[in-house]
Amino acid sequence: MNKRSFLTTALVLAAGAFFSPIYAQEAASQTTVAQWSIITAGFALAFAAGLAALAQGRAVSAATEAIARNPGAAGDIRGSLLLGLVLIESLAIYALLIALILFFVNPFKP
């Protein structure tokens, strides 16, 4: 076991010991769950949008560089780029859909 994995294991065990009293608390009310679901949805949407923008920028950069190196393959590269951009954007749209569900349709309501 190397030093890095030992420190990681020790950190996880220490965090578990630190956060274990959380589970001993009383049950949360519906308003608390709704508030935290909205906050979580907001953070999830922010991360998804930010990472999707970074991925799209990297994809366009790589495609531009590939077209500059081989202009004869520009059509194939452009088609692959558009497919990749569509798939990246669909992941961001899925995150938006889940965030909107958590914002407006409270799934934790009995």
N, C-alpha and C positions, 0 to 999 in steps of 0.2 A: 504494500500500500504506500503510494508516494505521498509526499507532503501536501500536495494540492488536494487530493481526494480526502486525506485525513482532516484538513482544515474545513473542507466543504461539509463533511459528515458532522464535525463538531459544531459548525454553524447551524446546521439543520436541527440537530438535537437541542441546541441552546434556544433556538427560535421556538421549537415545539414546547419546551419547558416554560418559555416566557409567555406564549399565547394560549397555553392550556386553560388558564382561568376564564378565558372568554367563553368556553363551552359550558361553564358552570352557571352562567347568568340565566335569568328568566327569559321566557319567549318574547320575541319582538312583536310590537303591535303592527297592524296592517299599514298604518301610515309610515312607520319606519321602514318597512319592507318596500313600500312604494317609492319613498324618497331615495333609498339606496339603489333601487332598480333604475330610476331615472338617472342618477349620477353615474352608475355603471354603464348605462347605454350611451351617455354622453362621452365618456372616456373611450369606450369601444369604437364609437363612430370617429372620434378624433384620431385614434391610432390607425384605424383602417384607412381613413382618408390620407393621412400623412404618409403611411407606408405605401399606399397605392400610388401616390404622386412620386415618391422616390423610385419605385419600381418602373413606372412609366418613363421617367426621365432617363433611367439607366437603359431601358430597352431602346428608346429613341437614339440615345448616344451610341449604343452598340450597332444599331442598324445603320446609322449615318457613317460610322467608321467602316463598316463592312461594305457599304456602297462605294465609299471613297477608294477602298482597296481594289474592288472588283466591280466596275460600273456595268459590266455585261450581265451580272446577276441581280441587277436592281429590281426587276419585277418580282423575282422569287423572294428576295429579302423583304420587299415592301409588303408582299402578301403575308409572310410569316410575322412581320412586325404588326400588321393590323390585327391578325388573329391573337397575338400575344396581348396587345393593348385591350382588345375586347374581353379577354379572359381576366386580365388584371382589374379592369373596371367592373366586371360582374362581381368580383369579390367585394369591392367597395359598396356596390349596390346591395348585396346580401347583408352586409353590416348595417347599412342604412335601414333596410327592411326590419331587421331585428331590433334596431334602436327605436324605430317608430312603433313597433309592437309594444316595446317596454314603456315608451312614453305615453301612448294613448289607450292601449288595451291592457289593463292591469291583469296579468296572468295569475297573480297571487290572490286575487279576490275570490272568496268562497262562493 
